């Protein structure tokens, strides 16, 4: 892992573990007053779409690897079996999809000039609030947390016999 990524992850970890994190988060939230910020909710729509793609892709690879136990995803989701494996198969890809959905949302929203101006104005002088910093932080989250979760979900899918 490069030094810049290591230092960036260290900064984020330090910010979230130091005393007073909630107060600092509320202070950062209070600066977001523009109505354009409502468009940020589209990130969750993108996250839902990415989650569904991750889940479909994961299940297709599982069925390819284990053709003797191939089952349609709709059948597996409707089955009463699975326990912890079924929960991991469903939840882990969603957690991995959230930063990807936010990345996509930020990317597309950035091309709306009034949105970009409002966000630039609100991000001035705020730690990790610029477009570039947000994209780097979300990319790091997707890479270092999302990828292992997808691997965990794939292992759970292999162990699950619906």
C-alpha angles and dihedrals in degrees: 000000000000121000094245093054091044092051092046092051089046090053092050092047091048092049094051097044100045119099114268097034094137093052091049090048091051090049090052090048093051092063091061099089103138118109086225087075089074087075087068087076087074086077089075091051089052090046090054092050092047090047091054090048091048091049094047092046093046092051093046090053090047091053090047092052093044107033092162088063098037112150130169113256092236090055092049093048090049095050121102093222130084107074113185093358091058091050092050092047090054103036104038094060090049092055089047091048097054097075091042090052091049091049091052093045093050091047095053096038091051089070091064103090098208090049091049093049092049092049093046090051093050094044097054110123095357120125113253093347101117121103093250094048092048092050091048092049093047091047091052090049091049092048102042100034106020098051095051089047091053090050090049090049091051091051090050090049090053091051095046115093107189 
